[in-house]
Amino acid sequence: MQVQSVKSFYRWQGALCAEPECQLAIKTRSDRFAELAQFISAQHPYDTPEIVQIPITAGSIDYLRWLDTGTQGQDP
């Protein structure tokens, strides 16, 4: 998991907004995405939090094995 401070620019309810936010990147397996997205939606204070899935199409075999092992059978 990684957290970065960012400044977001977006339109909300007809107004242009610019706000400091924290961007959270969570790495998990694709078969766990729906469960994780549901958990984040339930916990997040925003009506519409940004929750996106970015597929990993390639990577270090050792890292991908570590990721797979570390995300089996755990809560989101």
Buried (B, 14 or more C-beta within 10 A) or exposed (E): EEEEEEEEEEEEEEEEEEEEBEEBEBEBBEEBBEEBBEBBEEEEEEEEEEBEEEEEEEEEEEEEEEBEEEBEEEEB
